[in-house]
Amino acid sequence: MSRKVTAAIDGKLIADSEDVIRVDEDGAPPRYYFPRHAVHADKLDRSKTTTTCPYKGAATYYTITQNGRKFDDAIWSYEDPYDEHAALKDRMAFYTEKHPAITLTT
């Protein structure tokens, strides 16, 4: 994607990049995968939550702490995606429907 995409919590920027991959999934809003280095939260901790996508592989989740507020499992990443989605490695997507305080701007 060649235009800038940003993510914010309560208006405070936590991610921005022009190198974002958009993934459209059935029954879900478009997902924007930011390079890991583009995510700037006060604190980002890997949680114990994992899920498996039959198309992309195993997802690991992260909790964001921003301005003293915790957002559990607010980000996920495919650390070792299947070959057909190898471009998602080292990228992170935000779980905006679980955490409405997180907004994306495209």
Number of C-alpha atoms within 10 A of each C-alpha: 11 9 10 12 19 20 25 17 20 12 10 13 16 18 21 21 18 15 16 23 19 14 13 11 9 6 6 9 12 11 18 22 24 26 20 14 12 18 20 16 17 12 13 20 13 14 16 10 13 14 12 11 11 8 11 16 16 17 18 20 24 22 20 24 16 17 12 9 10 13 19 19 22 22 25 23 22 25 16 16 19 17 12 9 13 13 13 24 17 16 21 29 24 23 19 16 12 12 15 10 13 20 19 17 9 10
